[in-house]
Amino acid sequence: MTDDVLAVHGGTPLHGQIRVRGAKNLVSKAMVAALLGESPSRLFDVPRIRDVEVVRGLLGLHGVKVTDGADDGELVMDPTNVESASSDEINVHAGSSRIPILFCGPLLHRLGHAFIPDLGGCHIGPRPIDFHIQALRQFGAVVDKTPEGMHLTAPHGLHGTKLELPYPSVGATEQVLLTAVRAEGVTELRNAAIEPEIMDLICVLQKMGAIITVHTDRVIEILGVPRLHGYNHKPIPDRIEAASWAAAALATRGEIEVLGAQQADMMTFLNVFRSIGGEFEITDARVGRTGVTGVEGGIRFWHPGGELNAVALETDVHPGFMTDWQQPLVVALTQARGLSIMHETVYEQRLGYTEALNTMGATIQVYRDCLGGTPCRFGRRNFKHSAVIAGPSKLHAADLVIPDLRAGFSHLIAALAAEGTSRVYGVDLINRGYEDFEGKLAALGALVERI
Ligand code: EPZ
């Protein structure tokens, strides 16, 4: 017996309302940014997820006092007394998240040295950090890689530089931003990521006193300033979580209103959702005859009945279709009539989870070729990164082991859509990025229980 297993009695459409809070992939970075300030920061609407706990632990080890504020989801971070932590203490967090790498610049600015443990995060390919290291070296950091982690110093300080990323990496762009804001002089970053979470991080940094200009064509210019102060910030909502619940509504032929979901950051997803045959209504700013009602809005997603349509899609950097949206949506695509294509162009190995769906009755074949779109970086490198999904398939229950965060959620959706009782192992991994997913499942009428 272990309590990391969920029995999922499938076949019941999900119905109801849930709420998403601040985006995991912004909140964790905004928490790191707090380290750069010389006065306390307040972050609102912070979800209770494991990635937040990891960053909270790392901040605490470095002397940042992190406390819960008066409001639910409010976090107060006081970086007045930043101090060194021992590598043994830091290594407790090894393998738990990708975020520690973003501590490099802030710690170098605050302490003159940094130790970064071995990284974790989802196992969705090799996930190298070469762009990060190259950028840090260009700023003047000395990076010493050892078996237990990475030691960094900046003997001559950090200086603005000209950089061009080989690929618009989210993490490397954040690394550059968090380092350049207090580096001496101007930094010009070309081929930067421009995801909404990056723009929100730039908002946070601007509130702290940074001078950052976003030019056209993925060029970001940062004029370093000698000091920054704390911020007050309400993060953008989690568009990955919102899309995950939307996919759950479609796959189970249900209806879910995701409070807090924001249309602007989900336009690409919404277009695809509509093309498949799903319906949605934007319920933000519920305007009655007398004006906005004051009720919190979001997006209501539902399956209108009848058949879903097959589509050809490829994942891409913003404003393309997010790689983190593909796994939950593929489950819904198993219910669409015809052949759908999912060409994954961001990560080389993010389709492994489809094997589990096949054991449940789906018909998904993965290919090395770049199918259905433009050739990508992985086409010539022998990675199985295109999936063809033939539907509709009747899904049946199975025993499933959760491989990573987003694939894990897709397993859960598949189990909810399938006939019979599935056992889903390793569900705690889902807590890394989905706040209280079991509470939300219960609110939506899902029949699940810990066994
Ligand atoms: C962020 O990861 C997110 N994680 C990911 O979400 C998300 O899938 C990804 O961005 C893309 O949107 C967090 O924000 C914590 P990348 P990140 O650097 O920053 C290659 C989730 O489930 N690359 O944009 O690590 C890399 O291998 C997670 O919430 C290098 O080659 O992603 C990949 O192919 C999973 N060298 C591509 O760039 C480097 O030094 C994009 O990665 C860095 C990246």
Residues whose N, C-alpha, C, O or C-beta is under 5 A from the ligand:
A	BS01	EPZ	N25 R98 C122 R127 P128 I129 D130 F131 H132 Y167 P168 S169 V170 G171 A172 T323 D324 V346 Y347 L405 R406
